[in-house]
Amino acid sequence: MAAERVLVPLSDTVTVRQTVAYAVQSGLETADSLECHLVIALPYDVDLPEGKRMSDGAEELLERAENWVEEDADGADVTIETAVLGTDEYLFGPRDYAEIFRAYADDHGIDRLVLDPEYSPGVTASMLQPLERELDRVGMSYDEAPVERAARHGRLVLSHTGFDRLFATFWISFGFYLVLGDPFYWFDLLTGAAVAGIVSVSLAHVTFSMPLDRVQSPLRAVRFVFYIPYLLWEIVKANIAVSAVILRPSMPIEPTLTRVNARVRSGLPLLALANSITLTPGTLTVRANDQQLLVHTLIPSAREDLFDGGLEKAIRFVFYGRESAAIPSPNERDDAEIVGGDEL
């Protein structure tokens, strides 16, 4: 009987050990030999500090999983293959993970995917949308491991990461409230604290898509302060350019719809980039899906600025540091195109 090939996506969850055990035991029940493929899909750019930490964590988890397979095989004919996926591309939503698992399965003749019920991409990142739906969409058959896990309605215990997110969300909300109100009026201070407390408790767990670092997060805040004057300057320049076009009798506008594959992760970095583009006159972000932006541009200079990637580099500087800002523009890396309008 031919060996059964099983694909097991790994993440550092409380049920990953049980999932590996189920994959080995169920595979050996249906075949005399087993080829177990252990893979980790990284949601980070490996060139970024977060990506390097995730890559190191992935290697450690793969080593542990190999030992688990050997232990569960108990001398049976089991071959182990390991791989880290996503090192040469950007993985964001569950669709990307489903597609990369499907591609790996096609390349290696995988018979079955065993899915950890608690699976989250990479090592510790969270996935808000169900992966199972996307696996069904791409036609990838999977078997959810029947694991034992603690009930989700247990007492809330804040980890350091949870407390950091709660703390950051509170102060961001409180500061924004005071900007809109009067920071020297006692009633605004009191109501602002109450509102910020409600917002932080309700939304802290979904506000930040990246883990908060007690060193990097303050640095991002400082870099964002430097980003604001740059953004204001871009808004002023765009205002002048649009005004010059509108004041000309011929009004030489060229409305187009463009698609840009931005080199920033989804979540807060992508939101900041999309909003910055919208704030700049002459450009309007119509849709932001994973790292892909659909942008309406009004005049050629606005489209050229978008393709030159100045705002994208500035956002990368804010979230990832100076070194990460030194990347080719969307135009240079062929990540920008016109998809509708007069230029087609």
DRENLUMMAR-887209 format. One record per residue (C-alpha): residue in one letter; z, x, y. Coordinates in nm, 3 decimals, always signed. Each point is the difference from the previous one (the first is absolute). Example, Ala and Ser with C-alpha at 12.3 -4.5 7.8 and 13.67 -1.06 7.14 Angstrom:
DRENLUMMAR-887209
ZAGU  type        w        u        v
ZAGU     A   +0.780   +1.230   -0.450
ZAGU     S   -0.066   +0.137   +0.344
***
This chain:
DRENLUMMAR-887209
ZAGU  type        w        u        v
ZAGU     M   +0.000   +0.000   +0.000
ZAGU     A   -0.095   +0.133   +0.346
ZAGU     A   +0.274   +0.095   +0.241
ZAGU     E   +0.099   -0.261   +0.251
ZAGU     R   -0.031   +0.111   +0.360
ZAGU     V   +0.273   -0.137   +0.227
ZAGU     L   +0.022   +0.041   +0.377
ZAGU     V   +0.348   -0.004   +0.156
ZAGU     P   +0.025   +0.010   +0.382
ZAGU     L   +0.335   +0.150   +0.094
ZAGU     S   +0.239   -0.041   +0.290
ZAGU     D   +0.366   +0.090   +0.023
ZAGU     T   +0.147   -0.343   -0.076
ZAGU     V   +0.303   -0.110   -0.201
ZAGU     T   -0.232   -0.124   -0.275
ZAGU     V   -0.248   +0.288   -0.027
ZAGU     R   +0.182   +0.149   -0.300
ZAGU     Q   -0.017   -0.330   -0.188
ZAGU     T   -0.366   -0.040   +0.091
ZAGU     V   -0.093   +0.338   -0.147
ZAGU     A   +0.195   -0.079   -0.316
ZAGU     Y   -0.180   -0.334   -0.037
ZAGU     A   -0.341   +0.162   +0.052
ZAGU     V   +0.066   +0.254   -0.276
ZAGU     Q   +0.158   -0.241   -0.248
ZAGU     S   -0.257   -0.277   +0.045
ZAGU     G   -0.286   +0.249   -0.019
ZAGU     L   +0.121   +0.149   -0.330
ZAGU     E   +0.047   -0.348   -0.145
ZAGU     T   -0.373   -0.073   +0.026
ZAGU     A   -0.143   +0.346   -0.076
ZAGU     D   +0.083   +0.313   -0.198
ZAGU     S   -0.031   +0.221   +0.306
ZAGU     L   +0.041   -0.045   +0.371
ZAGU     E   -0.152   +0.154   +0.310
ZAGU     C   +0.243   -0.067   +0.284
ZAGU     H   -0.131   +0.048   +0.355
ZAGU     L   +0.279   +0.033   +0.256
ZAGU     V   -0.124   -0.029   +0.359
ZAGU     I   +0.149   -0.017   +0.347
ZAGU     A   -0.201   -0.134   +0.293
ZAGU     L   +0.102   +0.150   +0.333
ZAGU     P   -0.010   -0.224   +0.308
ZAGU     Y   +0.021   +0.294   +0.240
ZAGU     D   -0.244   +0.255   +0.132
ZAGU     V   +0.103   +0.313   -0.192
ZAGU     D   -0.057   +0.211   +0.312
ZAGU     L   +0.278   -0.183   +0.185
ZAGU     P   +0.371   +0.088   -0.034
ZAGU     E   +0.068   -0.335   -0.171
ZAGU     G   -0.286   +0.062   -0.240
ZAGU     K   +0.128   +0.343   -0.099
ZAGU     R   +0.344   -0.142   -0.078
ZAGU     M   -0.156   -0.280   -0.201
ZAGU     S   -0.220   +0.246   -0.190
ZAGU     D   +0.302   +0.211   -0.098
ZAGU     G   +0.187   -0.313   -0.109
ZAGU     A   -0.301   -0.114   -0.202
ZAGU     E   -0.011   +0.326   -0.197
ZAGU     E   +0.370   -0.028   -0.080
ZAGU     L   -0.037   -0.359   -0.117
ZAGU     L   -0.299   +0.089   -0.218
ZAGU     E   +0.202   +0.276   -0.168
ZAGU     R   +0.284   -0.243   -0.073
ZAGU     A   -0.244   -0.259   -0.135
ZAGU     E   -0.160   +0.256   -0.232
ZAGU     N   +0.342   +0.074   -0.147
ZAGU     W   +0.064   -0.372   -0.046
ZAGU     V   -0.328   -0.046   -0.188
ZAGU     E   +0.077   +0.291   -0.233
ZAGU     E   +0.347   -0.139   -0.060
ZAGU     D   -0.126   -0.353   -0.074
ZAGU     A   -0.287   +0.125   -0.220
ZAGU     D   +0.255   +0.155   -0.239
ZAGU     G   -0.259   +0.226   -0.163
ZAGU     A   -0.286   -0.251   -0.003
ZAGU     D   -0.355   +0.099   +0.095
ZAGU     V   +0.012   -0.043   +0.376
ZAGU     T   -0.214   +0.179   +0.257
ZAGU     I   +0.118   +0.006   +0.361
ZAGU     E   -0.227   +0.018   +0.305
ZAGU     T   +0.134   +0.009   +0.354
ZAGU     A   -0.173   -0.042   +0.336
ZAGU     V   +0.078   -0.050   +0.367
ZAGU     L   -0.244   -0.244   +0.159
ZAGU     G   -0.087   -0.049   +0.365
ZAGU     T   +0.011   +0.366   +0.105
ZAGU     D   -0.359   -0.011   +0.129
ZAGU     E   -0.004   -0.349   +0.151
ZAGU     Y   +0.218   -0.242   +0.195
ZAGU     L   +0.187   -0.263   -0.201
ZAGU     F   +0.159   -0.283   +0.195
ZAGU     G   +0.009   -0.353   -0.138
ZAGU     P   +0.022   -0.125   -0.359
ZAGU     R   -0.379   -0.034   -0.011
ZAGU     D   -0.038   +0.378   +0.031
ZAGU     Y   +0.248   +0.059   -0.282
ZAGU     A   -0.167   -0.252   -0.229
ZAGU     E   -0.341   +0.155   +0.062
ZAGU     I   +0.117   +0.357   -0.059
ZAGU     F   +0.175   -0.104   -0.324
ZAGU     R   -0.317   -0.176   -0.111
ZAGU     A   -0.212   +0.305   +0.079
ZAGU     Y   +0.239   +0.226   -0.192
ZAGU     A   -0.001   -0.241   -0.294
ZAGU     D   -0.381   -0.006   -0.009
ZAGU     D   -0.022   +0.380   +0.015
ZAGU     H   +0.249   +0.052   -0.285
ZAGU     G   -0.074   -0.296   -0.225
ZAGU     I   +0.339   -0.163   +0.048
ZAGU     D   +0.074   -0.294   -0.230
ZAGU     R   +0.304   -0.139   +0.179
ZAGU     L   +0.205   +0.040   +0.317
ZAGU     V   +0.377   -0.037   -0.032
ZAGU     L   +0.150   -0.109   +0.331
ZAGU     D   +0.358   +0.051   +0.110
ZAGU     P   +0.123   -0.337   +0.142
ZAGU     E   +0.172   +0.195   +0.278
ZAGU     Y   -0.302   +0.220   +0.069
ZAGU     S   -0.048   +0.129   +0.354
ZAGU     P   -0.268   +0.254   +0.099
ZAGU     G   +0.070   +0.368   +0.018
ZAGU     V   +0.361   +0.085   -0.077
ZAGU     T   +0.219   -0.202   +0.231
ZAGU     A   -0.229   -0.200   +0.233
ZAGU     S   +0.000   -0.380   -0.013
ZAGU     M   -0.289   -0.238   -0.059
ZAGU     L   +0.029   -0.337   +0.170
ZAGU     Q   -0.300   -0.171   -0.163
ZAGU     P   -0.031   -0.054   -0.377
ZAGU     L   -0.197   +0.263   -0.187
ZAGU     E   -0.055   -0.235   -0.294
ZAGU     R   -0.236   -0.223   +0.200
ZAGU     E   -0.220   +0.295   +0.093
ZAGU     L   -0.003   +0.127   -0.360
ZAGU     D   -0.129   -0.341   -0.106
ZAGU     R   -0.261   +0.012   +0.277
ZAGU     V   -0.146   +0.332   -0.120
ZAGU     G   +0.009   -0.114   -0.363
ZAGU     M   +0.269   +0.245   -0.109
ZAGU     S   +0.203   -0.133   -0.291
ZAGU     Y   +0.367   +0.088   +0.013
ZAGU     D   +0.316   -0.053   -0.198
ZAGU     E   +0.323   -0.042   +0.196
ZAGU     A   +0.283   +0.184   -0.169
ZAGU     P   +0.281   -0.236   -0.116
ZAGU     V   +0.284   +0.192   +0.161
ZAGU     E   +0.360   -0.087   +0.072
ZAGU     R   +0.090   +0.016   +0.366
ZAGU     A   +0.282   -0.102   +0.227
ZAGU     A   -0.026   -0.333   +0.177
ZAGU     R   -0.144   +0.020   +0.350
ZAGU     H   +0.260   -0.230   +0.152
ZAGU     G   +0.281   +0.255   -0.027
ZAGU     R   +0.221   +0.109   +0.287
ZAGU     L   -0.188   +0.175   +0.277
ZAGU     V   +0.073   +0.371   +0.011
ZAGU     L   -0.158   +0.204   +0.278
ZAGU     S   -0.136   +0.341   -0.092
ZAGU     H   -0.037   +0.272   +0.259
ZAGU     T   -0.364   -0.100   +0.040
ZAGU     G   +0.094   -0.367   +0.037
ZAGU     F   +0.262   +0.081   +0.261
ZAGU     D   -0.245   +0.220   +0.191
ZAGU     R   -0.256   -0.280   +0.011
ZAGU     L   +0.264   -0.250   +0.106
ZAGU     F   +0.125   +0.234   +0.272
ZAGU     A   -0.351   +0.080   +0.128
ZAGU     T   -0.112   -0.364   +0.000
ZAGU     F   +0.311   -0.104   +0.191
ZAGU     W   -0.044   +0.251   +0.280
ZAGU     I   -0.376   -0.056   +0.029
ZAGU     S   +0.056   -0.376   +0.025
ZAGU     F   +0.292   +0.039   +0.239
ZAGU     G   -0.195   +0.236   +0.226
ZAGU     F   -0.302   -0.230   +0.008
ZAGU     Y   +0.222   -0.296   +0.085
ZAGU     L   +0.155   +0.189   +0.292
ZAGU     V   -0.342   +0.103   +0.130
ZAGU     L   -0.090   -0.368   +0.025
ZAGU     G   +0.339   -0.095   +0.146
ZAGU     D   +0.259   +0.162   +0.223
ZAGU     P   +0.171   +0.302   -0.162
ZAGU     F   +0.284   -0.019   +0.255
ZAGU     Y   +0.086   -0.368   -0.053
ZAGU     W   +0.282   -0.062   -0.250
ZAGU     F   -0.158   -0.317   -0.136
ZAGU     D   -0.328   +0.178   -0.083
ZAGU     L   +0.194   +0.282   -0.165
ZAGU     L   +0.192   -0.249   -0.215
ZAGU     T   -0.296   -0.217   -0.098
ZAGU     G   -0.217   +0.308   -0.052
ZAGU     A   +0.250   +0.144   -0.247
ZAGU     A   +0.017   -0.334   -0.183
ZAGU     V   -0.378   -0.033   -0.021
ZAGU     A   -0.041   +0.363   -0.106
ZAGU     G   +0.260   -0.049   -0.272
ZAGU     I   -0.182   -0.304   -0.139
ZAGU     V   -0.338   +0.177   +0.013
ZAGU     S   +0.129   +0.316   -0.167
ZAGU     V   +0.171   -0.185   -0.285
ZAGU     S   -0.303   -0.225   -0.056
ZAGU     L   -0.287   +0.245   +0.043
ZAGU     A   +0.126   +0.358   -0.041
ZAGU     H   -0.122   +0.017   -0.361
ZAGU     V   -0.361   -0.080   +0.098
ZAGU     T   -0.016   +0.156   +0.347
ZAGU     F   -0.054   +0.358   -0.113
ZAGU     S   -0.266   +0.081   -0.261
ZAGU     M   +0.102   +0.366   -0.022
ZAGU     P   +0.339   +0.143   -0.093
ZAGU     L   +0.210   +0.081   +0.306
ZAGU     D   +0.086   +0.365   +0.034
ZAGU     R   +0.305   +0.084   +0.210
ZAGU     V   -0.183   +0.302   +0.139
ZAGU     Q   -0.361   -0.120   +0.013
ZAGU     S   +0.072   -0.350   +0.134
ZAGU     P   +0.159   +0.125   +0.327
ZAGU     L   -0.288   +0.248   +0.033
ZAGU     R   -0.247   -0.287   -0.032
ZAGU     A   +0.186   -0.183   +0.275
ZAGU     V   -0.026   +0.306   +0.227
ZAGU     R   -0.370   +0.043   -0.077
ZAGU     F   -0.055   -0.368   +0.074
ZAGU     V   +0.145   +0.054   +0.348
ZAGU     F   -0.272   +0.262   +0.058
ZAGU     Y   -0.260   -0.235   -0.145
ZAGU     I   +0.066   -0.275   +0.257
ZAGU     P   -0.144   +0.193   +0.302
ZAGU     Y   -0.303   +0.093   -0.209
ZAGU     L   -0.057   -0.364   -0.093
ZAGU     L   +0.041   -0.109   +0.365
ZAGU     W   -0.258   +0.260   +0.105
ZAGU     E   -0.244   -0.128   -0.264
ZAGU     I   +0.056   -0.356   +0.127
ZAGU     V   -0.070   +0.109   +0.360
ZAGU     K   -0.320   +0.182   -0.099
ZAGU     A   -0.119   -0.296   -0.206
ZAGU     N   +0.075   -0.238   +0.288
ZAGU     I   -0.214   +0.208   +0.233
ZAGU     A   -0.285   +0.018   -0.251
ZAGU     V   +0.000   -0.374   -0.070
ZAGU     S   +0.031   -0.086   +0.369
ZAGU     A   -0.296   +0.225   +0.085
ZAGU     V   -0.214   -0.181   -0.256
ZAGU     I   +0.109   -0.348   +0.108
ZAGU     L   -0.062   +0.073   +0.372
ZAGU     R   -0.357   +0.110   -0.063
ZAGU     P   -0.247   -0.286   +0.055
ZAGU     S   -0.173   +0.060   -0.335
ZAGU     M   +0.333   +0.003   -0.192
ZAGU     P   -0.119   +0.242   -0.269
ZAGU     I   +0.247   -0.107   -0.269
ZAGU     E   -0.073   +0.059   -0.369
ZAGU     P   +0.248   -0.203   -0.207
ZAGU     T   +0.024   +0.133   -0.355
ZAGU     L   +0.227   -0.038   -0.299
ZAGU     T   +0.105   +0.331   -0.150
ZAGU     R   +0.189   +0.107   -0.310
ZAGU     V   +0.225   +0.306   +0.005
ZAGU     N   +0.183   +0.146   -0.298
ZAGU     A   +0.305   +0.143   +0.174
ZAGU     R   +0.193   +0.291   -0.144
ZAGU     V   +0.339   -0.164   +0.049
ZAGU     R   +0.203   -0.186   -0.257
ZAGU     S   +0.035   -0.375   +0.010
ZAGU     G   +0.317   -0.145   +0.147
ZAGU     L   +0.148   +0.122   +0.329
ZAGU     P   -0.250   +0.286   +0.062
ZAGU     L   -0.299   -0.229   -0.053
ZAGU     L   +0.162   -0.273   +0.210
ZAGU     A   +0.057   +0.247   +0.285
ZAGU     L   -0.362   +0.117   -0.015
ZAGU     A   -0.141   -0.354   -0.015
ZAGU     N   +0.211   -0.114   +0.296
ZAGU     S   -0.086   +0.311   +0.201
ZAGU     I   -0.370   -0.071   -0.052
ZAGU     T   +0.047   -0.361   +0.108
ZAGU     L   +0.195   +0.105   +0.312
ZAGU     T   -0.290   +0.221   +0.106
ZAGU     P   -0.257   -0.210   +0.195
ZAGU     G   -0.339   -0.021   -0.166
ZAGU     T   +0.135   +0.003   -0.356
ZAGU     L   +0.170   -0.271   -0.204
ZAGU     T   +0.136   +0.039   -0.351
ZAGU     V   -0.124   -0.301   -0.195
ZAGU     R   +0.151   +0.087   -0.337
ZAGU     A   +0.211   +0.276   -0.151
ZAGU     N   -0.012   +0.013   -0.379
ZAGU     D   +0.169   +0.296   -0.168
ZAGU     Q   -0.140   +0.298   +0.195
ZAGU     Q   -0.321   -0.180   +0.099
ZAGU     L   -0.038   -0.134   +0.353
ZAGU     L   -0.260   -0.251   +0.117
ZAGU     V   -0.037   +0.047   +0.375
ZAGU     H   -0.211   -0.184   +0.260
ZAGU     T   -0.131   +0.233   +0.271
ZAGU     L   -0.146   -0.124   +0.327
ZAGU     I   -0.176   +0.304   +0.144
ZAGU     P   -0.150   +0.320   -0.152
ZAGU     S   +0.263   +0.231   +0.152
ZAGU     A   +0.280   -0.203   -0.160
ZAGU     R   -0.173   +0.026   -0.337
ZAGU     E   -0.053   +0.374   +0.044
ZAGU     D   +0.368   +0.052   +0.087
ZAGU     L   +0.099   -0.197   -0.308
ZAGU     F   -0.226   +0.210   -0.222
ZAGU     D   +0.135   +0.321   +0.157
ZAGU     G   +0.344   -0.096   -0.135
ZAGU     G   +0.220   +0.098   +0.294
ZAGU     L   +0.248   -0.282   -0.055
ZAGU     E   +0.000   +0.060   -0.375
ZAGU     K   +0.091   +0.367   +0.048
ZAGU     A   +0.271   -0.097   +0.247
ZAGU     I   +0.153   -0.247   -0.246
ZAGU     R   -0.008   +0.264   -0.274
ZAGU     F   +0.181   +0.233   +0.241
ZAGU     V   +0.270   -0.263   +0.058
ZAGU     F   +0.067   -0.078   -0.366
ZAGU     Y   -0.096   +0.322   -0.182
ZAGU     G   +0.025   +0.287   +0.251
ZAGU     R   -0.230   +0.238   +0.183
ZAGU     E   -0.168   +0.153   -0.305
ZAGU     S   -0.104   -0.341   -0.134
ZAGU     A   -0.175   -0.082   +0.328
ZAGU     A   -0.254   +0.279   -0.053
ZAGU     I   -0.248   -0.197   -0.209
ZAGU     P   -0.373   -0.076   +0.042
ZAGU     S   -0.089   -0.313   +0.196
ZAGU     P   -0.111   -0.318   -0.181
ZAGU     N   -0.354   +0.079   +0.109
ZAGU     E   +0.014   +0.356   -0.138
ZAGU     R   +0.139   -0.106   -0.337
ZAGU     D   -0.242   -0.296   -0.024
ZAGU     D   +0.282   -0.257   +0.009
ZAGU     A   -0.146   -0.217   +0.277
ZAGU     E   -0.295   -0.237   +0.005
ZAGU     I   -0.148   -0.291   +0.194
ZAGU     V   +0.002   -0.315   -0.211
ZAGU     G   -0.117   -0.258   +0.253
ZAGU     G   -0.140   -0.045   +0.349
ZAGU     D   -0.293   +0.107   +0.210
ZAGU     E   -0.009   +0.356   -0.136
ZAGU     L   -0.100   -0.106   -0.352
***
